[in-house]
Amino acid sequence: MSVVSLLGVKVLNNPAAFSDNYRFEITFECLEQLQKDLEWKLTYVGSATSSEHDQDLDCLLVGPVPVGVNKFIFEADPPDLRRIPTSEILGVTVILLTCSYDGREFVRVGYYVNNEYDSDELNADPPAKPIIERVQRNVLAEKPRVTRFAIKWDSEESAPAEYPPEQPDADTLDDDEDAYGAEDDEGGEEVDGEPGEDAEMEGGEDIAGPPKSAHEKNQDEMSEAGSEDLEAESSGSEEEDIEEEEGEGDADEDMDMGDGGDKGAPEPSAKSHSMGQSHSGDTVMVH
């Protein structure tokens, strides 16, 4: 079970000009006293073909974190145009909001972002050199892709199992080949899904294995639509805790993270890829 649970994310300025700062209202719950700060980071994926154009727009530390439900504003700079290929400025790309504890990432929220001109004329016949002052971004805030990772927190007991449990007596057990081998050899039927695919379980909480880099994960995280309501407000959030199962292997889920102000952003297909107050009144320090 995760010590820190992300309850909601709201994109406060959306749509906005390409050169405007990103602003998020983040709500999370802490179940135990933490010894260290939480590290939040926003990454802009500048190209669908190479990770060298990825940019960390901003990074901040939040702490000490009081036990309970906390809320703060995360503001990040816009991307540096000099690090984005000209052909990649317009169109659909991805931003990744991540949180880590003691260098271990435990949650990642991915959003599609559509960059286009603010007029139909320019969109129909875009100039060879983009006019940045006329480019508007629209974050697809209603359909974030949320991925959680099981990590070790402050105690060894919280560390996820890295290997299967030892079974010293396994070699002395009777061979089950007679009971099950024949059926397997004859091509027994697959249960709950096609061969090689994981069966989906309604209501289950997805836990992923060790995180990959932003560029390696952007296609996996932004693959399928669908949503699950996650209320960012404090009312009811304490009573509806999300239970997480320990496990390995990547598994993503779509979640609604509150009102993001999204206004008609097209379904993406072109590319893959501060001080705050807790609800209890405690101050969350943002470094």
C-alpha positions as CSV (number, residue, x, y, z in Angstrom):
1,M,0.0,0.0,0.0
2,S,1.3,3.4,-1.0
3,V,2.1,5.9,1.8
4,V,1.2,8.8,-0.5
5,S,-1.8,8.7,-2.8
6,L,-2.5,11.2,-5.6
7,L,-6.1,12.3,-5.2
8,G,-6.5,14.9,-8.0
9,V,-4.8,17.2,-10.5
10,K,-6.4,20.3,-12.0
11,V,-4.9,22.2,-14.9
12,L,-5.7,25.8,-13.9
13,N,-4.9,27.7,-17.1
14,N,-6.2,25.7,-20.0
15,P,-6.3,26.4,-22.9
16,A,-3.4,28.9,-22.8
17,A,-0.7,30.5,-25.0
18,F,2.2,28.3,-25.8
19,S,4.6,30.6,-23.9
20,D,2.5,30.7,-20.7
21,N,3.5,28.9,-17.6
22,Y,1.9,25.6,-16.7
23,R,-0.2,25.7,-13.5
24,F,-1.5,22.7,-11.7
25,E,-3.5,22.3,-8.5
26,I,-2.4,19.0,-6.9
27,T,-4.2,17.2,-4.1
28,F,-2.7,14.2,-2.4
29,E,-3.0,12.2,0.8
30,C,-0.2,11.2,3.2
31,L,-0.9,8.2,5.5
32,E,2.3,8.3,7.6
33,Q,4.9,10.8,8.7
34,L,7.6,11.0,6.0
35,Q,11.3,11.5,6.8
36,K,12.0,13.3,3.5
37,D,10.4,15.6,1.0
38,L,8.4,14.7,-2.1
39,E,9.9,15.7,-5.4
40,W,7.5,16.8,-8.1
41,K,8.6,17.3,-11.7
42,L,7.0,18.3,-15.0
43,T,8.6,17.0,-18.3
44,Y,7.8,18.1,-21.8
45,V,8.2,15.6,-24.6
46,G,9.7,17.6,-27.4
47,S,9.8,14.9,-30.1
48,A,8.1,11.6,-30.7
49,T,11.3,10.1,-32.2
50,S,14.1,11.0,-29.7
51,S,14.4,11.5,-26.0
52,E,17.1,14.1,-26.5
53,H,14.4,16.8,-27.0
54,D,12.7,16.0,-23.6
55,Q,12.8,18.9,-21.2
56,D,12.3,19.0,-17.4
57,L,10.3,22.2,-17.2
58,D,10.4,22.5,-13.4
59,C,11.1,20.5,-10.3
60,L,10.2,21.3,-6.7
61,L,10.4,19.7,-3.2
62,V,7.3,19.6,-1.0
63,G,7.8,19.0,2.7
64,P,7.7,18.5,5.5
65,V,4.4,16.7,4.6
66,P,1.8,16.5,7.3
67,V,-0.3,13.4,7.6
68,G,-3.7,13.9,5.9
69,V,-5.0,15.5,2.7
70,N,-2.7,18.2,1.3
71,K,-3.1,20.6,-1.6
72,F,-0.6,23.0,-3.4
73,I,-0.1,24.8,-6.6
74,F,2.7,23.7,-9.0
75,E,3.8,26.2,-11.6
76,A,6.3,25.4,-14.3
77,D,8.0,27.3,-17.1
78,P,7.0,26.7,-20.7
79,P,9.4,24.7,-22.9
80,D,12.5,26.1,-24.5
81,L,11.8,26.5,-28.2
82,R,15.5,26.1,-29.0
83,R,15.4,22.5,-27.8
84,I,12.3,21.6,-29.9
85,P,12.6,20.7,-33.6
86,T,10.7,23.2,-35.7
87,S,8.6,20.5,-37.3
88,E,7.6,19.3,-33.8
89,I,6.3,22.6,-32.3
90,L,2.8,22.3,-33.8
91,G,0.7,19.2,-33.4
92,V,0.1,16.7,-30.5
93,T,2.8,16.0,-27.9
94,V,2.9,14.8,-24.2
95,I,3.6,16.3,-20.8
96,L,4.5,14.1,-17.8
97,L,3.8,15.1,-14.2
98,T,5.8,12.8,-11.8
99,C,6.4,12.5,-8.1
100,S,9.3,10.7,-6.4
101,Y,10.3,10.0,-2.8
102,D,14.0,9.6,-2.0
103,G,14.8,9.3,-5.7
104,R,12.1,6.6,-6.3
105,E,9.3,7.6,-8.6
106,F,5.9,6.3,-7.4
107,V,3.3,8.1,-9.6
108,R,3.3,9.5,-13.1
109,V,0.4,11.4,-14.8
110,G,0.6,11.8,-18.6
111,Y,-1.4,14.3,-20.7
112,Y,-1.7,14.8,-24.4
113,V,-1.1,18.5,-25.4
114,N,-2.3,19.9,-28.7
115,N,-0.4,22.9,-30.1
116,E,-2.2,24.8,-32.9
117,Y,-2.7,28.3,-34.1
118,D,-5.5,30.4,-32.8
119,S,-7.1,31.0,-36.2
120,D,-8.5,28.6,-38.9
121,E,-6.6,30.4,-41.6
122,L,-3.2,29.8,-40.0
123,N,-4.1,26.2,-39.2
124,A,-5.2,25.6,-42.8
125,D,-2.0,27.1,-44.3
126,P,0.7,27.2,-41.6
127,P,3.8,29.3,-42.3
128,A,7.2,27.6,-42.7
129,K,8.4,29.3,-39.6
130,P,6.0,29.0,-36.7
131,I,4.5,32.2,-35.3
132,I,4.9,31.4,-31.6
133,E,2.8,34.4,-30.5
134,R,-0.2,32.8,-32.3
135,V,0.3,29.2,-31.1
136,Q,-2.1,28.1,-28.4
137,R,-1.8,24.9,-26.3
138,N,-4.7,22.8,-25.1
139,V,-4.0,20.1,-22.5
140,L,-6.4,17.1,-22.8
141,A,-7.0,17.4,-19.0
142,E,-10.1,15.2,-18.9
143,K,-8.2,12.0,-19.9
144,P,-4.9,11.7,-18.0
145,R,-3.0,8.5,-18.0
146,V,-2.0,7.6,-14.4
147,T,0.7,5.0,-13.7
148,R,1.6,4.0,-10.1
149,F,4.8,2.2,-9.0
150,A,5.3,0.2,-5.9
151,I,8.4,1.6,-4.0
152,K,10.2,1.4,-0.7
153,W,9.3,4.2,1.6
154,D,11.0,4.8,5.0
155,S,10.9,1.2,6.3
156,E,12.1,-2.1,4.9
157,E,8.6,-3.5,5.4
158,S,7.2,-1.2,2.8
159,A,9.7,-2.4,0.1
160,P,8.0,-4.4,-2.7
161,A,9.1,-8.0,-3.3
162,E,11.8,-8.1,-5.9
163,Y,12.0,-11.9,-6.2
164,P,9.5,-14.8,-5.6
165,P,9.6,-16.4,-2.1
166,E,12.1,-19.2,-1.5
167,Q,10.7,-22.7,-1.8
168,P,13.4,-25.0,-0.5
169,D,11.1,-28.1,-0.7
170,A,10.0,-27.5,-4.2
171,D,12.3,-30.2,-5.7
172,T,10.8,-32.9,-3.3
173,L,7.2,-32.3,-4.4
174,D,5.4,-34.6,-6.7
175,D,5.5,-33.8,-10.4
176,D,2.2,-32.3,-11.7
177,E,3.0,-33.0,-15.3
178,D,0.7,-36.0,-15.4
179,A,-2.2,-33.9,-14.3
180,Y,-1.7,-30.8,-16.3
181,G,1.0,-31.4,-19.0
182,A,-1.3,-33.3,-21.4
183,E,-3.9,-30.5,-21.5
184,D,-1.2,-27.9,-22.1
185,D,0.4,-29.9,-24.9
186,E,-2.9,-30.2,-26.7
187,G,-3.4,-26.5,-26.6
188,G,-5.9,-25.9,-23.8
189,E,-8.2,-22.9,-23.9
190,E,-7.0,-19.6,-22.7
191,V,-9.0,-18.1,-19.8
192,D,-10.0,-14.5,-19.6
193,G,-8.3,-13.1,-22.7
194,E,-6.2,-13.9,-25.7
195,P,-3.0,-15.8,-25.3
196,G,-0.2,-13.7,-24.0
197,E,-2.5,-10.9,-22.8
198,D,-3.4,-10.0,-19.2
199,A,-7.0,-10.3,-18.3
200,E,-8.7,-7.1,-17.2
201,M,-10.2,-7.0,-13.7
202,E,-12.9,-4.4,-13.1
203,G,-12.3,-2.4,-9.9
204,G,-8.6,-3.4,-9.5
205,E,-5.9,-0.9,-8.7
206,D,-3.0,-1.0,-11.1
207,I,0.6,-1.1,-9.8
208,A,3.5,-0.9,-12.2
209,G,7.1,-2.2,-11.8
210,P,10.3,-0.2,-11.8
211,P,9.7,3.1,-13.8
212,K,11.3,3.6,-17.2
213,S,12.5,6.9,-18.7
214,A,10.0,9.5,-19.8
215,H,10.6,8.8,-23.5
216,E,10.4,5.0,-23.1
217,K,7.1,5.4,-21.2
218,N,5.3,8.1,-23.2
219,Q,3.8,5.6,-25.8
220,D,2.7,3.1,-23.2
221,E,1.1,5.6,-21.0
222,M,-0.9,7.4,-23.7
223,S,-2.2,4.4,-25.5
224,E,-5.9,3.9,-24.5
225,A,-8.8,6.1,-23.7
226,G,-11.3,5.7,-20.8
227,S,-11.6,7.3,-17.5
228,E,-12.2,6.7,-13.8
229,D,-13.4,9.5,-11.5
230,L,-11.0,10.8,-9.0
231,E,-12.4,13.7,-6.9
232,A,-9.8,16.3,-6.1
233,E,-11.9,17.9,-3.4
234,S,-11.4,17.0,0.2
235,S,-15.0,15.9,0.8
236,G,-15.2,12.1,0.6
237,S,-11.6,11.6,-0.4
238,E,-10.6,10.4,3.1
239,E,-13.4,7.9,3.1
240,E,-12.7,6.5,-0.4
241,D,-9.1,5.3,0.0
242,I,-7.6,3.5,-3.0
243,E,-6.1,0.1,-2.2
244,E,-3.1,-0.8,-4.2
245,E,-2.0,-4.4,-4.8
246,E,1.8,-5.1,-4.7
247,G,3.0,-6.6,-8.0
248,E,5.3,-6.3,-11.0
249,G,4.9,-5.5,-14.6
250,D,3.7,-2.2,-16.2
251,A,0.0,-1.5,-15.9
252,D,-1.7,1.8,-16.7
253,E,-5.2,3.3,-16.1
254,D,-7.1,6.3,-17.2
255,M,-8.5,8.5,-14.5
256,D,-10.4,11.8,-14.4
257,M,-8.5,14.1,-12.1
258,G,-11.1,16.8,-11.6
259,D,-12.1,19.7,-13.9
260,G,-9.2,20.6,-16.1
261,G,-10.9,23.2,-18.2
262,D,-10.4,21.3,-21.4
263,K,-12.3,22.8,-24.2
264,G,-12.7,20.7,-27.3
265,A,-9.2,19.3,-27.6
266,P,-9.1,16.8,-30.5
267,E,-8.5,13.2,-29.8
268,P,-4.7,12.9,-30.3
269,S,-3.3,10.6,-32.9
270,A,-0.4,12.4,-34.5
271,K,2.2,11.6,-31.9
272,S,2.9,9.2,-29.1
273,H,4.4,9.9,-26.8
274,S,4.7,28.3,-3.6
275,M,3.3,27.5,-0.7
276,G,0.2,25.4,-0.1
277,Q,-2.3,24.6,2.7
278,S,-3.3,21.1,3.8
279,H,-7.0,20.6,4.4
280,S,-6.3,20.3,8.1
281,G,-4.7,23.7,8.1
282,D,-1.0,22.6,8.2
283,T,1.5,24.3,5.9
284,V,3.2,22.4,3.2
285,M,6.6,23.9,2.5
286,V,7.5,24.1,-1.2
287,H,11.3,24.5,-1.8
